[in-house]
Amino acid sequence: MTSANAAYVKRDLAHVWHPCTQMKDHERLPPIPIRRGSGVWLEDFAGKRYLDAVSSWWVNLFGHANPRINAAVRAQLDSLEQVILAGFTHEPVIALSEELTALAPAGLSRCFYADNGSSAVEVAVKMSFHYWRNTGQPAKRRFITLANSYHGETLGALAVGNVELYKEIYRPLLMDVITVPSPDCYERAPGASWAEHSRAQFAHMEAALARHAHEAAAVIVEPLVQCAGGMRMYDPVYLSLLRAACDRHRVHLIADEIAVGFGRTGTLFACEQAGIRPDFMCLSKGLTGGYLPLSVVLTTEPVYAAFYDEYAKLTAFLHSHSFTGNPLGCAAARATLAIFREDDTLARNRALAAHLGARAVELEAHPHVAEVRQRGMIVAVEMVRDKARRVAYDWRERRGLTVYTHALSRGVLLRPVGNVVYFMPPYVITPEEIDLLVDVAREGIEAATCD
């Protein structure tokens, strides 16, 4: 570690408790202090640069210190930084709500704001439960979720997820949910297509809905990609079948698009690829271009109407966050949507995704890579001990950590999920920078699997 970084690391480790981290790891792998960012690059205090291949935890869409988003936040800062959204409103939240409801699947006409992704999931879960109570069906209070799903770290969001690494220790604190097998296409039989496997796996969900519809409030899914579960992917046909089944059984559908929304899967929202409209759609992360914490739950007029009555009826949705609809966050979000609109981002992403996929698929020839999979601007590379039998590496070997440390030495920020190396870069990345990512990932995989 250079002396320029060392002073910041020392101060950090004296007080800062980092997220998703065993802090003892920092005895041998200190945190990297970043002083500035520009485009896809981050720079530490010693002047070393790192290509941000994971969009700083999947939030950054248009690069660090983007001039257009900077200007929007700066202009908003001069007029209004924050105001209570209970009994008051402001132009940025009004305009953002108009824009989101115009872009979202038809029928999602109401916006309820929160601070982050987990909070958005909490809103959707509570709102679904409360809807059924308000409409005289209080028995509908359970939630159906997919195996290997992830929806956040707060207790409600954690309960409706299924990644045991995050959930198991807190199980005594969590509500009981109904979990069904995932349509994860990594598990498909040899020769089966993604669509065939996803359709076959839907039988489990159909059975769960038939059995539990009388007590189920909602099904919650991450459309198309289970990100924290190892970037496992499935076919849009599953969502089409799910929407129809939820309608038949009178159960809500919650689409957690927090990680997959805003162009990550190739369309603005992943649900578009199945042509469906959920009852609740949760958005965050890329909503502000990665600038500020803001989330929103979009829902329908029938849901909104179930809460609309005289105050004495006690049907109101009395949920709040101090910074709900923060003007600065809304300004960043509006600037982000403007870039999508003005730059035809989705069309440009198709070309970038094609290049990323063509380069990344080369890694499938590696003797310890079982699969390279892609959905839009998300590509995942599955490292395994035995390729022929798809035997996974023991998680305690921390093979992904070797990839991470090698990539840092080469000036690239890759942060594998277990044994899955993935690319989820900002949309301003160039083909040449994509080439660097893949080359460094190849080196890291070789270093991690050479024994």
PENORKA-V726360 format. One record per run of one state. SS is the DSSP state (A for helix, B for strand, O for the rest). FROM is the first residue (numbers start at 1). LEN is the number of residues. Records with the same first field share a line. If there is no record, write none. Layout:
SS: FROM-LEN  FROM-LEN
//
This chain:
O: 1-2  16-7  28-6  40-1  45-4  53-2  59-5  65-2  78-13  104-6  115-2  135-7  147-8  160-4  174-4  181-4  188-6  213-3  222-3  227-5  234-3  250-2  257-13  275-5  284-1  289-6  300-1  306-5  314-13  344-1  366-3  376-2  384-2  387-4  392-3  398-1  410-2  414-3  418-2  424-7  450-2
A: 3-13  23-5  55-4  67-11  91-13  117-18  155-5  164-10  185-3  194-19  237-13  270-5  285-4  301-5  311-3  327-17  345-21  395-3  399-11  431-19
B: 34-6  41-4  49-4  64-1  110-5  142-5  178-3  216-6  225-2  232-2  252-5  280-4  295-5  369-7  378-6  386-1  391-1  412-2  417-1  420-4
//
